[in-house]
Amino acid sequence: MIGMELRDKVTEYVKERILALRAANPGQYQNVSVVRTNSMKYIPNYFEKGQLTKMFFLFPDPHFKEKNHRRRVISLHLLDEYAYELRVGGIIYTITDVEELGEWMDSCLAGHPMFEALTEGELEADPVVELLSSATEEGQKVERNGGQTFRAVYRRISL
């Protein structure tokens, strides 16, 4: 598992957390890492076609201003890139606490021909879905403050 993050402070924090987990659990967490990079630009440099089985976009920057919507990590253009790296049957998980962004991500994924939404039954059966809102510090903060979350979970399909 590799995390890709643009912000230097966040990358350093995640590195420290990984090292702490490895120290507390010898022999575990050896397959977890983080890299400081702009995944929106360089993701094709990291992965081959169909290499990934899951992609997570957890509480991304909402870029509220319309002129900055092009900077959103989920867009029709970037979904082409993600579809290339994600194998057929792979899953994209997104979650946010910003309703407008949640609707944006859902509509982008729904409008892309290489993705289909998981059914309610599939969502209930997927153990990852339950963790989306509670496994990150941002998700825990939203939960503590009684906020809402908006998720979109889609499967990569072949044409």
N, C-alpha and C positions, 0 to 999 in steps of 0.2 A: 504494500500500500504506500502510495506516495502522495503527499500533500503539495500543492503548488500554490504559492502565495506571493503577491507582489510587494507587500509591505515588509520592510526589513525587521521592524520590531516584532511583528507577529511571527515571522519566520524564526527568529531567535527564541522567542517564547516557546514555540512548538518544539524546537530542537531540545530545549531544556526539559520540557515535559517528557519527551521520548527518552532522553537519557535517564531521567528520574524513574520512569517506568521500567527501563532495562535494569537499573540498579536494584529496584525493589523486587523484581521478578527475574532472577538470573535465567538466561536461556530463552526468554520470551521477548517479544517485540523486536526481533531481529529483522523482520521483513517490513518495518515501518520507517519512513523517512520523510523529510520535507526539503523542498528546494525553493529558493527565492528566484522567481521567474514570472514573466508575463505569459500566463498560459494562453491568453487570447491570441497572442502573436506566435508563440513558439511551441505549442502543444504538438504539432506535427514532427518537431525535432526530437521528441521524447518517446513517441510510440509508433509502432507499425500498424498497418491496416488490420483492423479486427483484433488487436491485442488486448483491449480492455473488456472486462465483463461488467463493471459497474463504474459509474461516475457520480460524484456527489457535488452539489452546489448548495451549500448550507449558509443561509443568511448572507447572500452576496450584497454588495453595495447597491442600493436602489437607484442611484443617479436620478434624482427626482426631476431635474430640469429636462425639458423635452430635447434641448440641444445636446444633452449628454446621454440620451438613450442609446446612442451608438456605442457607448462604453459598457453597456450592460453585458454580463457574461453569458446570458442566454439571449440569442437573437437568431433569426432565420439563417443568416450568413454563418454564424459560428456553429449552428446545429449541423451544417454540412460537414464541418471539420470533426465534430464530435461523432457523427454517424460514421465517418471514415475510421476513427480509432476504436469505436465500440463494435464488438462483434455482434452478429445477428443474434437476437435473444438477450443481449445485454440490456442493462437498465440504467436510466438516468433518474436520479433522485434530486428533487429541488425542494427547498423549504425557505420561507421568509416570514417575517412578522409584519411586512408591509403589504396590505391587501392589493394595492394597485400593481405592485411588482409581481405578486403571486398570480394575479390575473394575466399579466404580461407574459410571464414564463409559461403558464398553462396554454395561453393562446398561441404562442410561438411553437411550442411542442405539438399542439393539436393541429396546427396548420402545416407542419412539415410532413412530407410524404414518407419519410423513413422511420417515423415513430408512431406508436399507438399507446393510448392510455391503458394502464392495468385496470382490470375489473375490480369491483369491491371485494370479491372473493379472493383475488390474487393479492390485493393490498393487505387483507386480514391475515393471509397465510405467510406473508413475507415478514420475517422477524426484524428486518432492517427498518421497515416503515415505522414500527413502534418506537425505535430509537432515534428517529430523525429529530424529534422535538426535545429530547432529554439528554442526548449523549454529548452535546457540545455546551460549552459555557454560555454561549449566546442563547441557546435554546433553554437552558436552565434559568437564565435571567428573565426571559420572556415568561416562563412558567411561574416563577416567583412573583412577578409583577402582575400576574393574571391576564397577560396579553394573549392575543390570538395568533395562530400560525396558519399559513397557507401553503399547502404542498402540491406538487405535481410529480407524478411518477409515471414514466413512460418506458416502453420497451422498443428497442431497435428492431425493425423488421426489414425484410428484403423486398425489393420491388419485383 
